[in-house]
Amino acid sequence: MPLFAYTALAENGATLSGEGVAVSADALRSELAGRGLLVQQVRTKRSALAFNLPARRVRPEDFSLFNQEFIALMRAGLTVPDALALGAQRPDSPRLAAILERVRDDVADGVALSEACARHPEAFDGLYLAALRTGEQTGDFAGVLARYQELLRHRLALRKKVGQALAYPAFLLVALVVILAVLFLFVLPRFTAMYADMGATLPFATRVLIFIVENLPAFGVALGAATVAVVWGWRSWLASEDGQRQRDALRERLPYFGELARLAAAAQLARSLSTLLAGGTPLVEALRTAAGSIGNRLYLDRLTSATRLVTEGSSLAQAVRTTALVPPMAARLIEVGEASGNLDAMLAEAAQYYEEMLDQRLSRVMTLVEPLLMLLMGSMIGAIIVVMYLPVFRLADVIK
């Protein structure tokens, strides 16, 4: 995602400058507005066309461990600077430790904790900052951060499930690349030399494979150039908001995988809103803050439209139905939550339901992907071996 530089006014009138990573300038504006900042300027600092490394973010696992320790220290009665000083002692995560040291110094100088953390978007997201602002207003940092910790736990659990589901297919793809490399670099050249000494007419498929082996360096250069061109074109396309919308629309139309994308977006949105509302964040501010965590451009557009409708006086249930932001079942739960005054609890129920559905769908997809990859590996390797042995199968003709 591109990196943006922004200038904004804080509630106390102070001018803040910083950087943020977001899917678009509008997404960053929504996230900053959710923090209570009045955005003055947002500009692209690093274009998506560039091949620079993305901004390094703190690992979620490291941040989760820090936040759990920070909650325990606050519950033990330590002041915020003291808790930050102890939390900054992280030899296993020097980047997070350095950020926490700077946050502690800012807090010691009189800067509000939420404002100090907002200067480091690579570590603290909009939801965390909203939780901090709520804690500053209520004085209950431990309570609101504990709710955020629950959100983070669900995120990490989902990320772990996805990683586990993709681990075996990734291993199979790596194994396929290694096997093909061994065949083309060591095995097939021996067959090529042997058939060259025979001087016989070889089958067409074998001649094509031998041509590839003999010109492997040229094919390697061409493949590398094509890869660079594809990556450049892809990133150029995604540099624009229209490109992002087209990508997300294409992904949403894919059979089965489109459903996975919709379930993941619905679960993420419901969980984020539930956490923010349970912490005391007003609905409109919660919607704007949640926009900063949405990576799907289509869902971001729908969420922006829903936020506008809520601002104009519509209920959240009406807004999400009008914009098709969430599936009908989630809209019904939202309607029940608004009627009963337990909107955060109903959103948590919806998030739990869609997370379980997503888990089931992922398991089902992986049961199909793994045998397909095995079939692909066997077919490719078998085809290469058969093609190279065709002259042997026709040994009488070759000798003749």
Residue, then its C-alpha position, 0 to 999 in steps of 0.5 A: m500500500p502507498l505511503f502518505a504524509y499528512t498535516a492535521l489539527a488536533e483537538n487542542g489546536a496543535t498542528l500534527s504532521g506524520e505519515g500513514v499507510a493506507v489503501s488510498a488518501d480517502a481511507l487515511r482521511s477517514e482514519l484521521a477523522g476517526r482519531g478526532l483530527l481535522v485533516q488539512q493535507v494528505r499527499t502521496k510520499r511514496s508512489a506505488l509505482a516505486f519498488n521501494l520496500p514498504a514501510r516496516r510495521v510492528r509484528p502483530e504478535d509483538f504488539s499483542l504481547f506488549n499490549q497484554e503487559f501494558i494492561a497488566l501494568m495499568r491494572a497494577g496501578l502504575t502510571v502511564p510513563d512507568a508502564l511504558a518504560l517497563g513495556a519498552q524493555r523488549p530485546d526481542s522487538p527492538r523496533l517496537a522498543a524504540i517506538l515505545e521509548r519515543v512515546r514515553d518521552d512524549v508523554a513525559d513532556g505532557v503530550a496525551l498518550s493517544e496523540a503520542c501514539a498517533r505519531h507512529p502509525e506503523a505500530f498503532d492503528g486507528l482502533y487502538l488510538a480510539a481505545l486510548r482516547t476513550g481511556e483518557q476520557t473515562g480513566d479506564f485504560a485497562g478496560v478499553l485496552a482489554r477489549y482491543q486485546e480481544l479484537l487483536r486476539h481474534r485477528l491473530a487467530l484468523r491470521k494463524k488459520v489462514g497461514q496454516a491453510l496456506a502452508y502446505p500448498a506453499f510447500l508443494l509449490v516450492a517443491l515443484v519449483v525445486i524439482l523442475a529446477v533440478l530437472f532442467l539444470f542437471v537431468l535434462p542436459r544429459f538427455t540432450a547430450m545423449y540424443a545429440d550424439m545419436g543424430a536421429t530425428l526426435p519427436f516434435a515434443t522432445r525437440v521442443l523440450i531440448f530447445i528450451v533446455e539449450n536456450l535456458p539462459a535466454f528463457g530465464v532472462a525473458l521470464g525475469a523481464a516478463t515478471v518485472a513487467v507484470v509486477w510493474g504493470w500490476r502496481s501501476w494499475l493498483a496505484s489508482e483508486d479505480g484500479q483498486r476498485q476493479r481488482d476488488a470487483l474482480r476478486e468479489r466475482l471469483p467463484y468461492f474466493g469472492e465469498l471468502a473475501r465478503l465473509a472476511a470483510a464482514a467479520q472484520l468490520a463487525r468485530s472492529l465496530s463492536t470493539l469501538l462501540a463497547g469502549g464508548t466510541p460514538l457510532v459515527e466516529a466508530l464507523r470512520t475509525a473502522a474505515g481505516s482498517i478496511g483494505n477492500r476498496l469496494y467495502l470502503d466505498r460502501l462504508t463511506s456511504a453508510t457513514r454518510l447515511v447515518t450522519e444524515g439520520s438513518s439507522l445503522a441497519q437501514a444504512v448497511r441494507t441500503t449500501a449492501l455493506v454486510p450480508p442480510m443476517a448481519a443487518r438483521l442482528i444490527e437492527v435487533g441490537e439497535a432496538s435492544g440497545n445492545l448493538d456492540a453485543m450483536l455486532a460481536e455475535a455477527a463477527q463470531y458467526y462470520e469468523e466461524m463461517l470463514d474458517q469452515r470455507l477455508s478448510r473446504v477450499m484447502t481440501l480442494v486445493e491440495p489434491l489439485l496441486m498434487l495433480l499439477m505437480g504429478s502432471m508436469i513432472g510426468a509430462i517432462i519425463v515422458v517427453m524426454y523418454l519418447p525417443v527411448f520408447r521409439l528406440a528401434d526407429v531412432i537407431k535405424 
